[in-house]
Amino acid sequence: MNAELEGQVAIVTGGASGIGAATVALLAEAGARVVAADLQEARGGPGRFVPHDVTDEAAWRRLLDDVLDREGRLDILVNNAGISGRMGSIESTDVALWQKVQAVNSEGVFLGCQTAIEGMKKTGPGKPAAGGSIVNVSSIAGLQAGNGAIAYSASKGAVRLLTKSVALYCAEKKYAIRCNSVHPGGVDTPIFDNLWQMVGREPGKAFLDARHPIGHMAEPRELAEVILFLASGRSSFVTGAEFVADGGMTTGLMRRPPLGAS
Ligand SMILES: NC(=O)c1ccc[n+]([C@@H]2O[C@H](COP(=O)([O-])OP(=O)(O)OC[C@H]3O[C@@H](n4cnc5c(N)ncnc54)[C@H](O)[C@@H]3O)[C@@H](O)[C@H]2O)c1
């Protein structure tokens, strides 16, 4: 076993499914004790499941108390829980949908960062010079606007700048807590279940695969690898950064086949 994170304690929100479940598995493989905090039960993985709603401030307090009581420290928080919400434009999105998506995707990350800083200040690696790493899962939708999912895009854009603000604040305070965001392109997870039900998994996935210059959507483990890098000391000089893992999707226009190519 690779023991890079031996002795460290991590919380992964949304750890029961998709990118979160793959991250729980990879951080555990790297030697961390991992708490999978999710609304739905995490079954069968290596993490310890704790029921959690990221939108509930009191639940964050209970989660931190639980982790500090049982594990004695907090080194890594991956703010991964998220919902896609329904597609909707500025004209078709009602305020209830807007608020729900902001509550989970944006406010949940804000509460997570507040909670993690409190825990890491007391207990993180290098104690007494405590510290840690916060990884916020945004999206390429937080880098480039879309006209069809305004609530989601706005929530993920908020995560991008919230991350940078937290990074600067922690640096200023000399907390040794780093904070970075990850911006995935399409990742094959249950977040697409509703879409697959509407258009069929095969044609839907083929459509999304083709939109990535690399030729396919990602597997959750490919994002977990990026999150592990940002969570671990390997990225010790990286804070306030946005890490794009999108198979080239936001790189620029790609002509297929390239004009003039042999
Ligand atoms: N899959 C993609 O293509 C993709 C692309 C870009 C960004 N993302 C982001 O990655 C993150 C993980 O997405 P995924 O694709 O693995 O989705 P997923 O649906 O497989 O997993 C999301 C998990 O979050 C949990 N969750 C939802 N609301 C919660 C809440 N209020 N409190 C606690 N847990 C909650 C769900 O129960 C679920 O287990 C999300 O933030 C998503 O926006 C995904």
The ligand as a Tripos MOL2 file, in Angstrom:
@<TRIPOS>MOLECULE
LIG
   44    48     1     0     0
SMALL
NO_CHARGES

@<TRIPOS>ATOM
      1 N1        -19.9460   14.1220  -13.3130 N.am      1 LIG1
      2 C1        -19.5690   15.2000  -13.9880 C.2       1 LIG1
      3 O1        -19.5430   15.2190  -15.2160 O.2       1 LIG1
      4 C2        -19.1460   16.4440  -13.2300 C.ar      1 LIG1
      5 C3        -18.5670   17.4810  -13.9740 C.ar      1 LIG1
      6 C4        -18.1730   18.6240  -13.3130 C.ar      1 LIG1
      7 C5        -18.3470   18.7470  -11.9590 C.ar      1 LIG1
      8 N2        -18.9220   17.7110  -11.2570 N.ar      1 LIG1
      9 C6        -19.0970   17.9040   -9.8280 C.3       1 LIG1
     10 O2        -18.5050   16.8300   -9.1510 O.3       1 LIG1
     11 C7        -19.1550   16.6410   -7.9010 C.3       1 LIG1
     12 C8        -19.5190   15.1630   -7.7400 C.3       1 LIG1
     13 O3        -20.4340   14.8410   -8.7590 O.3       1 LIG1
     14 P1        -20.6740   13.3610   -9.3000 P.3       1 LIG1
     15 O4        -20.6690   13.4730  -10.7590 O.co2     1 LIG1
     16 O5        -19.7860   12.4050   -8.6270 O.co2     1 LIG1
     17 O6        -22.1960   13.1790   -8.8640 O.3       1 LIG1
     18 P2        -22.9800   12.0060   -8.0960 P.3       1 LIG1
     19 O7        -24.4200   12.3620   -8.2590 O.co2     1 LIG1
     20 O8        -22.5060   10.6790   -8.5200 O.co2     1 LIG1
     21 O9        -22.5440   12.2260   -6.5740 O.3       1 LIG1
     22 C9        -22.9250   13.3620   -5.8480 C.3       1 LIG1
     23 C10       -23.0860   12.9540   -4.3990 C.3       1 LIG1
     24 O10       -23.3980   14.1450   -3.6510 O.3       1 LIG1
     25 C11       -24.3750   13.7880   -2.6890 C.3       1 LIG1
     26 N3        -25.1310   14.9690   -2.2710 N.ar      1 LIG1
     27 C12       -26.0190   15.6850   -2.9920 C.ar      1 LIG1
     28 N4        -26.5370   16.6700   -2.2330 N.ar      1 LIG1
     29 C13       -25.9600   16.5550   -0.9960 C.ar      1 LIG1
     30 C14       -26.0880   17.2760    0.2050 C.ar      1 LIG1
     31 N5        -26.9490   18.3030    0.3200 N.pl3     1 LIG1
     32 N6        -25.3400   16.8910    1.2710 N.ar      1 LIG1
     33 C15       -24.4810   15.8320    1.1770 C.ar      1 LIG1
     34 N7        -24.3290   15.1030    0.0590 N.ar      1 LIG1
     35 C16       -25.0650   15.4730   -1.0170 C.ar      1 LIG1
     36 C17       -25.2700   12.7830   -3.4070 C.3       1 LIG1
     37 O11       -26.0330   12.0030   -2.4760 O.3       1 LIG1
     38 C18       -24.2450   11.9640   -4.1750 C.3       1 LIG1
     39 O12       -23.8060   10.8450   -3.4310 O.3       1 LIG1
     40 C19       -20.3600   17.5630   -7.9010 C.3       1 LIG1
     41 O13       -20.0450   18.7480   -7.1830 O.3       1 LIG1
     42 C20       -20.5430   17.8820   -9.3790 C.3       1 LIG1
     43 O14       -21.1740   19.1310   -9.6010 O.3       1 LIG1
     44 C21       -19.3280   16.5650  -11.8560 C.ar      1 LIG1
@<TRIPOS>BOND
     1     1     2 1
     2     2     3 2
     3     2     4 1
     4     4     5 ar
     5     4    44 ar
     6     5     6 ar
     7     6     7 ar
     8     7     8 ar
     9     8     9 1
    10     8    44 ar
    11     9    10 1
    12     9    42 1
    13    10    11 1
    14    11    12 1
    15    11    40 1
    16    12    13 1
    17    13    14 1
    18    14    15 2
    19    14    16 1
    20    14    17 1
    21    17    18 1
    22    18    19 2
    23    18    20 1
    24    18    21 1
    25    21    22 1
    26    22    23 1
    27    23    24 1
    28    23    38 1
    29    24    25 1
    30    25    26 1
    31    25    36 1
    32    26    27 ar
    33    26    35 ar
    34    27    28 ar
    35    28    29 ar
    36    29    30 ar
    37    29    35 ar
    38    30    31 1
    39    30    32 ar
    40    32    33 ar
    41    33    34 ar
    42    34    35 ar
    43    36    37 1
    44    36    38 1
    45    38    39 1
    46    40    41 1
    47    40    42 1
    48    42    43 1
@<TRIPOS>SUBSTRUCTURE
     1 LIG1         1 GROUP 0 **** ****
